[in-house]
Amino acid sequence: MVTKQLTAIIEREGDSYVALCPEVDVASQGESVDEARANLVEALTLFFETASDEEIRERLHGEVYITQVEVAIG
C-alpha cells in the first residue's frame, strides 16, 4: 500500500468544523477539529478506493501552497 501526504484545511463553521483537502477537492465535517480531521481521512480513503485512475489524475493537484496574505479591509 502506498501512502501520500495531503493537506487538510480545517475551519470553524457555526457549531461545527469543515475539513477540506485541496489536492483532490474532498471535504468533510465534524463537531470538533479532531472529528473533522478523522472524517476527512475516511472520506479521502473512500475516494481513493472508489475513484477511477482517470478521475484521480484529473482531480489530483500536484502542488498546493498554504500561505497567508495581508490585505486592507474597510
N, CA and C atoms as a LAMMPS dump frame, in Angstrom:
ITEM: TIMESTEP
0
ITEM: NUMBER OF ATOMS
222
ITEM: BOX BOUNDS ff ff ff
-5.0000000000000000e+02 5.0000000000000000e+02
-5.0000000000000000e+02 5.0000000000000000e+02
-5.0000000000000000e+02 5.0000000000000000e+02
ITEM: ATOMS id mol type element x y z
1 1 1 N 0.844 -1.181 0
2 1 2 C 0 0 0
3 1 3 C 0.889 1.244 0
4 2 1 N 0.573 2.166 -0.864
5 2 2 C 1.295 3.433 -0.967
6 2 3 C 0.556 4.484 -0.152
7 3 1 N 1.282 5.336 0.537
8 3 2 C 0.653 6.444 1.258
9 3 3 C 1.131 7.754 0.663
10 4 1 N 0.343 8.794 0.87
11 4 2 C 0.671 10.12 0.348
12 4 3 C 0.286 11.155 1.383
13 5 1 N 1.15 12.127 1.604
14 5 2 C 0.836 13.253 2.488
15 5 3 C -0.07 14.214 1.717
16 6 1 N -1.192 14.562 2.301
17 6 2 C -2.121 15.514 1.709
18 6 3 C -2.386 16.633 2.704
19 7 1 N -2.902 17.727 2.21
20 7 2 C -3.182 18.903 3.031
21 7 3 C -4.602 18.83 3.583
22 8 1 N -4.774 19.208 4.83
23 8 2 C -6.095 19.33 5.438
24 8 3 C -6.24 20.758 5.96
25 9 1 N -7.227 21.463 5.437
26 9 2 C -7.55 22.812 5.918
27 9 3 C -8.839 22.679 6.712
28 10 1 N -8.795 23.078 7.967
29 10 2 C -9.964 22.928 8.838
30 10 3 C -10.368 24.295 9.355
31 11 1 N -11.645 24.61 9.196
32 11 2 C -12.14 25.888 9.706
33 11 3 C -13.481 25.686 10.388
34 12 1 N -13.721 26.563 11.349
35 12 2 C -14.978 26.513 12.09
36 12 3 C -16.089 27.116 11.245
37 13 1 N -17.223 26.444 11.219
38 13 2 C -18.434 26.97 10.576
39 13 3 C -19.586 26.778 11.547
40 14 1 N -19.968 27.855 12.201
41 14 2 C -21.039 27.759 13.192
42 14 3 C -20.616 26.896 14.361
43 15 1 N -21.371 25.837 14.628
44 15 2 C -21.089 24.951 15.752
45 15 3 C -20.254 23.733 15.359
46 16 1 N -19.796 23.669 14.114
47 16 2 C -19.023 22.508 13.675
48 16 3 C -17.773 22.96 12.926
49 17 1 N -17.021 21.992 12.43
50 17 2 C -15.785 22.261 11.703
51 17 3 C -15.845 21.582 10.341
52 18 1 N -15.337 22.267 9.337
53 18 2 C -15.279 21.721 7.985
54 18 3 C -13.815 21.488 7.65
55 19 1 N -13.525 20.304 7.128
56 19 2 C -12.165 19.944 6.729
57 19 3 C -12.134 19.758 5.22
58 20 1 N -11.149 20.364 4.573
59 20 2 C -11.017 20.313 3.119
60 20 3 C -9.626 19.839 2.741
61 21 1 N -9.56 18.951 1.773
62 21 2 C -8.289 18.553 1.177
63 21 3 C -8.239 19.183 -0.21
64 22 1 N -7.462 20.268 -0.387
65 22 2 C -7.463 20.981 -1.657
66 22 3 C -6.824 20.203 -2.806
67 23 1 N -5.98 19.215 -2.507
68 23 2 C -5.358 18.458 -3.586
69 23 3 C -6.367 17.707 -4.443
70 24 1 N -7.457 17.244 -3.845
71 24 2 C -8.46 16.483 -4.598
72 24 3 C -9.873 17.044 -4.425
73 25 1 N -9.996 18.188 -3.769
74 25 2 C -11.3 18.823 -3.545
75 25 3 C -12.29 17.891 -2.849
76 26 1 N -11.843 17.251 -1.782
77 26 2 C -12.693 16.404 -0.952
78 26 3 C -12.852 17.1 0.391
79 27 1 N -14.082 17.126 0.901
80 27 2 C -14.352 17.797 2.178
81 27 3 C -15.17 16.893 3.085
82 28 1 N -15.112 17.187 4.368
83 28 2 C -15.918 16.502 5.362
84 28 3 C -16.132 17.466 6.519
85 29 1 N -16.811 17.015 7.552
86 29 2 C -17.048 17.893 8.694
87 29 3 C -17.138 17.079 9.962
88 30 1 N -17.141 17.78 11.092
89 30 2 C -17.273 17.135 12.388
90 30 3 C -17.575 18.166 13.453
91 31 1 N -17.887 17.669 14.636
92 31 2 C -18.231 18.562 15.741
93 31 3 C -16.994 19.111 16.451
94 32 1 N -15.814 18.572 16.152
95 32 2 C -14.559 19.065 16.713
96 32 3 C -13.505 19.016 15.606
97 33 1 N -12.368 19.639 15.854
98 33 2 C -11.277 19.606 14.879
99 33 3 C -10.841 18.16 14.65
100 34 1 N -10.677 17.406 15.728
101 34 2 C -10.241 16.014 15.606
102 34 3 C -11.245 15.177 14.817
103 35 1 N -12.533 15.38 15.072
104 35 2 C -13.564 14.629 14.363
105 35 3 C -13.603 15.016 12.887
106 36 1 N -13.484 16.297 12.601
107 36 2 C -13.464 16.748 11.205
108 36 3 C -12.27 16.159 10.473
109 37 1 N -11.117 16.129 11.122
110 37 2 C -9.907 15.555 10.527
111 37 3 C -10.088 14.068 10.271
112 38 1 N -10.588 13.347 11.252
113 38 2 C -10.804 11.9 11.107
114 38 3 C -11.818 11.614 9.999
115 39 1 N -12.871 12.405 9.936
116 39 2 C -13.875 12.217 8.886
117 39 3 C -13.306 12.517 7.512
118 40 1 N -12.386 13.487 7.428
119 40 2 C -11.738 13.787 6.158
120 40 3 C -10.859 12.612 5.726
121 41 1 N -10.124 12.035 6.657
122 41 2 C -9.297 10.868 6.328
123 41 3 C -10.184 9.744 5.794
124 42 1 N -11.322 9.52 6.432
125 42 2 C -12.257 8.487 5.97
126 42 3 C -12.785 8.81 4.566
127 43 1 N -13.158 10.069 4.34
128 43 2 C -13.668 10.467 3.025
129 43 3 C -12.597 10.32 1.948
130 44 1 N -11.365 10.683 2.272
131 44 2 C -10.267 10.536 1.312
132 44 3 C -9.983 9.069 1.011
133 45 1 N -10 8.244 2.043
134 45 2 C -9.788 6.813 1.847
135 45 3 C -10.841 6.239 0.913
136 46 1 N -12.095 6.597 1.143
137 46 2 C -13.182 6.121 0.276
138 46 3 C -13.019 6.646 -1.148
139 47 1 N -12.605 7.902 -1.28
140 47 2 C -12.393 8.466 -2.612
141 47 3 C -11.338 7.665 -3.363
142 48 1 N -10.19 7.432 -2.74
143 48 2 C -9.111 6.726 -3.423
144 48 3 C -9.444 5.254 -3.667
145 49 1 N -10.309 4.662 -2.839
146 49 2 C -10.732 3.279 -3.055
147 49 3 C -11.72 3.147 -4.206
148 50 1 N -12.549 4.171 -4.419
149 50 2 C -13.635 4.039 -5.386
150 50 3 C -13.433 4.805 -6.69
151 51 1 N -12.619 5.83 -6.691
152 51 2 C -12.426 6.641 -7.899
153 51 3 C -11.574 5.884 -8.917
154 52 1 N -11.87 6.123 -10.172
155 52 2 C -11.061 5.525 -11.232
156 52 3 C -9.697 6.219 -11.275
157 53 1 N -8.734 5.558 -11.887
158 53 2 C -7.409 6.166 -12.039
159 53 3 C -7.511 7.478 -12.803
160 54 1 N -8.396 7.531 -13.785
161 54 2 C -8.577 8.751 -14.577
162 54 3 C -9.115 9.891 -13.712
163 55 1 N -10.113 9.597 -12.883
164 55 2 C -10.667 10.639 -12.01
165 55 3 C -9.618 11.142 -11.029
166 56 1 N -8.829 10.239 -10.484
167 56 2 C -7.781 10.648 -9.549
168 56 3 C -6.787 11.554 -10.257
169 57 1 N -6.361 11.178 -11.463
170 57 2 C -5.414 12.016 -12.226
171 57 3 C -5.999 13.397 -12.51
172 58 1 N -7.292 13.448 -12.862
173 58 2 C -7.93 14.728 -13.177
174 58 3 C -8.056 15.629 -11.96
175 59 1 N -8.319 15.04 -10.797
176 59 2 C -8.587 15.844 -9.602
177 59 3 C -7.355 16.12 -8.753
178 60 1 N -6.321 15.307 -8.875
179 60 2 C -5.16 15.44 -8.002
180 60 3 C -4.278 16.596 -8.467
181 61 1 N -4.227 17.637 -7.655
182 61 2 C -3.387 18.799 -7.929
183 61 3 C -1.984 18.495 -7.433
184 62 1 N -0.996 18.658 -8.289
185 62 2 C 0.371 18.306 -7.943
186 62 3 C 0.983 19.188 -6.878
187 63 1 N 0.686 20.465 -6.911
188 63 2 C 1.288 21.385 -5.949
189 63 3 C 0.197 22.238 -5.316
190 64 1 N 0.215 22.29 -4
191 64 2 C -0.705 23.143 -3.244
192 64 3 C 0.143 23.915 -2.24
193 65 1 N -0.027 25.218 -2.209
194 65 2 C 0.728 26.062 -1.295
195 65 3 C -0.232 26.711 -0.308
196 66 1 N 0.1 26.631 0.948
197 66 2 C -0.676 27.271 2.005
198 66 3 C 0.16 28.434 2.52
199 67 1 N -0.387 29.623 2.451
200 67 2 C 0.324 30.805 2.906
201 67 3 C -0.696 31.807 3.408
202 68 1 N -0.233 32.907 3.912
203 68 2 C -1.113 33.987 4.336
204 68 3 C -0.785 35.238 3.52
205 69 1 N -1.797 36.032 3.288
206 69 2 C -1.612 37.317 2.612
207 69 3 C -2.234 38.402 3.473
208 70 1 N -1.758 39.61 3.32
209 70 2 C -2.283 40.733 4.09
210 70 3 C -2.993 41.676 3.133
211 71 1 N -4.231 42.014 3.468
212 71 2 C -4.991 42.954 2.641
213 71 3 C -5.658 43.983 3.544
214 72 1 N -5.877 45.159 3.001
215 72 2 C -6.586 46.204 3.739
216 72 3 C -8.091 45.952 3.618
217 73 1 N -8.793 46.059 4.72
218 73 2 C -10.254 45.926 4.693
219 73 3 C -10.861 47.131 5.388
220 74 1 N -11.973 47.538 4.852
221 74 2 C -12.684 48.654 5.479
222 74 3 C -12.35 50.026 4.974
